[in-house]
Amino acid sequence: MIRGAITSHIDVAQVVLYAFWIFFAGLIFYLRREDRREGYPLESEDLGVGERGFLLIPEPKTFLRGDGSLVLAPNFGERDTRTLNAAKVAPWPGAPLTPNGDPLLAGVGPGAYALRSDAPEKTHDGRDLIAPLRIATNFAVASEDPDPIGMDVIAADRDVVGTIRDVWVDRSESMLRYYEVALGSGGNVLLPVAFAKVEGSKRQIKVEAILGEQFANVPATRDPDRVTLREEDRIAAYYAAGTLYATPARTEPLL
């Protein structure tokens, strides 16, 4: 053994193990702090906004987005200040909520949505990520699949509400995102493909989420050829709310 060698009086393997434990604990602590840049501090129904504290929530940091915009996170001055459009069915914390007014537009339960940016999502080259085929002319429905344009749209009550006017494609994923429905009562609304069942042999698209009369209140887009992130969430939330609130029977237990 060489004189002065550390291995003569220290268990190097144990030191390395302890060093790894310390490093790993620090890594976990760092990651847990970073994932609190959004959604914290937590809010309580009774006590309101909780204290930030000094340890578990990181200092605000500015992030540069791909479109050149800046975002600060965490942003303690940015909170969802919307009035809750629902009432608690019981006084205790965590009690279920029952929506006020039109439950499909109340924004609670399956119809809840976040206030995302009111601007369209972009591709890496600055184009709108989601666009109708009349704009995204380099896309087309695969020849092996039935062309949905012109198909009848059937609501949950078997009411024919309109026909498919166009389809909206995701330019990055090369897949359909929305059907554009020309309503028989007038106007156009978007139908997310996740809420539609295509029956090509019958030239029909069935929607079980909402009733025929409820299509008239589907949130509209500000621009007929573009959809913003916030509009996407509101549209999806409307159909999602219909899965529970479209009819009174849907809110009742199965047994």
N, C-alpha and C positions, 0 to 999 in steps of 0.2 A: 504494500500500500504506500503510495507516495505521501510523504510528510505534508500535512496541511490539507489533505483531500477532504472535501466536505462529507463524502460518503463514509468516513471513518467514525463519525459521531452523529449523523443525521440520516434518518430514513427518507431518502430522496423521493421514493415512490409515494410515501405518505404526504410529503410536502406538496408534490404535484397534484395529488388527489384533493388536498385541502384548497389549493389554489384554483383548481377546476370548480370546486363547490362554490367558492367565493365569486368566481367569474360568472358562473351560471346563475347564482342568486341575483347578482347585479344585472345580468341580461334580462331576467324575468321582471325585475323591478322596473327597468327602463322600458320594456315593452308594455307593461301594464300602465305606466304613466302615459306613454304615447297613445294608447288606445282610448284615453280619456280626453282627447282633444275635441271630440264631438259627443254631445249627449250628457255632459257633466257641467256643473254639479247637478245631482239628481233633485227632482222636485217632488214634494209630498202633497197629497190632497189636502192635508190639514195644516201643515206648517209652511207650505210654499217652497221657495228656492232654498236649498241647503247651503251651508257654508262651503266656500271653496277649500279652505284649509291651506296648509303651506307645503305639504309633502306629496300627496298623491296625484294632484292635477298639475301638469307642466305649465311653464310660462308661455304666453302667447307667442306664436311664430307665424311669419308671413310665408305663404306658399305661392309659387308662380305656376299658373295653369298653362295648359298647352295653347290656349287662345290669347295668352298675354295678360289676362286678368290676374289680380291678386286676391287672395283670400286669407283672412286671419283666423287662426285656430289655436286654442279655443277663443271664441268671441263671446265674452260674458255679457255684452250689451245686446246681443241678438237672440231674442227668445220668441217662441210662438205665442203671440198675444191674442189669438183668435178666441172668441167667446165659445165656451163649450155648448154646443147645440143639443144637449141631452140632460136628462135628470136621473139622479141615482134612485134606484128602487128601494134602497135601505140606507140608514144613516151611517153605517160603519164604513171604515176605509176599505177600498177595494170592492165595494158593492157593485153589481152590474149596472149598466147605464141603459136607459131607454130613450131613443131619439125623439126630439121635438119636431113637429111639422112633418115634412116629407122625409121619411127615413133614408131614402136613397140619396138625398142631398145634404143630410145632416152632418156627414163627415165623421161618423163614429162607428165603432165596431168594424165589420169588414169593409165599411166604406170610408175608413180613415185614410188620410193621405198627408204627406209632408209638403211644406211650401218650398218646393225646389225652384230653381231659377226659371223665370218666365221668359226663357229664350230657347230656341231649338238647340238640340245637341248637335255637335259638329263632327265631321270626319277629320282625319289628320291633315287633309288638304283644304279644309275650311268650308266644305259643302254641308248642307243639311244632312244629318245622318239618316233620317227617315223622310221619305218623299213619295208621292204618288207616281205611278208608272207614267202618267202624262208629263211628269217633270223628269224622272229618272228613266229616260228613253233607252238607255243601254241595258235595262233589265226587262225580263219578260217571264211570264209563267211557263214553267217547263212543259214541253209538248206532251210528256207522259201523264201529266196531271190534268184534271178537268179545269177549264178556265172559269173562275168564279164570276167574272163580269157578266151581268145579265141574270144571274141566279136570283130567285125569290128568297127573301128573308122571312123566316117563320119564327114568331115569338113563342114564349112558353105557353100561352093560351091558344096556340095554333092560329093566331091572327097573322095574315100576310101584311107586313108593315111596309114593304118596299122592295127594291132590287139593288143589287150590287152595281155601283157606278164605276168604281175603280178600286185598285188595291194599292196599299202603301208598303214599300219595301225598305228594309234595313240595308243600307249600302255597304256597311262593313261586314255584316254577317251573311249577306245574300239570302235573306229569307223574308217572308211576308210578316208584317207586324199588325196591319189593320186592313179591314174591309171598309170601304166608303159606301155607306148605305144612302141611296136616294129614297127618302120617305114618301109614301103615297100622299101624306098630308102636307108635304112641302118641306124643303130643306134637306140638308145632308148631315149625317152624323158618322162618327168613326166607331167601328166595332172591333175590339181586339180579337185576334185570331184565337186566343186561348179560350174565349167564351163562345166560339162558333163551332158547329159540327157540320162539315160539308158532306152532302149526299149528292155526289156527281151524277148518279143515274137518274135522280129525280130533278136535277137542276135546282136544288134547294140548299139553303144554309139555315140550320136551326139554332136558335138561341134559347136556352133554358133559364138564363139568369133573370130576365125581366119579361114583363107582359107587353103586349102590343102598344097600349096607350102610354106606357112609360118610355118608349123610344123618343117621344117628343121632348123629354126633359134631359136627354143625354147632353152633357156639357159640350158646347160647340167650340171650335177653334177660332181664334181671332183672324187668322189668315187661312183662306180656303186651301192653300197649297203647302202649308207648314203647320207643324205641331210643336209646341214648346214642352219642356220637361214638366212644368207644372200642369199643363193641359193633359199630358199623358197620364199623370197620376190621378187627376180628377176624373178622367174618362174611365180608367180602369177601376177606380174606387166606386163609381156609380154602378157598374155592372156587378162588382163584387158585393156591394150592399144588397143588390137584388137577390143574390143567392140566399139571403136570410130574411130580407124585408119585403120582397116583391108581393107576397101574399101573407095575410095574418097566419095562415096555417104553417108557414115555414119557421116561425118563431116558436112553435109549440114542440114539445118532446115527441119523439117517434113512438114511444111506448106509453 
